[in-house]
Each structure stands twice: as C-alpha cells, then as structure tokens.
Amino acid sequence: MAKCAICEKGAHFGNSVSHSHRKSPKMWKSNVKSVRVKTEGGSKKMYVCTSCLKSGCVERA
C-alpha cells in the first residue's frame, strides 16, 4: 500500500464489529494519488494524499 510522501499517511487497521459484536479484521485505505509535483530540479512523480493536495502542501506540475 502506498504512503503519502508529505505526511506519511498510510493504511489503518482495526476491527469491523457487527451488531452481534463479532469482530473481523478491517483495513481503511487512505486516499493516495500518484501525481506529478513541482520540485526544485523540475517535476517529480510521487504519491500524495488528497488532503495534502487540497491544503496546498504540494503544487502540481
């Protein structure tokens, strides 16, 4: 699973709990996109989460 290159956000793990309180494993995936980002030396392709894109932490190329 990909991680955000800016905030290191990745997948979260826990339990899905039913009405009868039986537990089964669950995985929450973060919304990570592969985008071209402006850097000092030009542009670079990296994985960035959508919250970092929306907040303006990175600038798209």
Residue pairs with C-beta under 8 A, 6 or more apart in sequence:
1 10
1 11
1 29
2 10
2 32
2 34
2 47
3 9
3 10
3 32
3 47
4 10
4 30
4 32
4 47
4 48
4 49
4 52
5 46
5 47
5 48
6 48
6 49
6 52
6 57
6 58
7 49
7 51
7 52
7 57
9 30
9 32
9 49
9 51
10 30
10 32
11 27
11 28
11 29
11 30
12 27
12 28
12 30
13 25
13 26
13 27
13 28
14 25
14 26
14 28
15 23
15 24
15 25
15 26
16 23
16 24
16 25
16 26
17 23
18 24
30 49
31 49
31 50
31 51
32 47
32 48
32 49
32 50
33 47
33 48
33 49
33 50
33 53
34 45
34 46
34 47
35 45
35 46
35 47
35 48
35 53
35 58
35 60
36 43
36 44
36 45
36 60
36 61
37 43
37 44
37 45
37 46
37 48
37 58
37 59
37 60
37 61
38 58
38 59
38 60
38 61
43 61
48 57
48 58
52 58
53 60
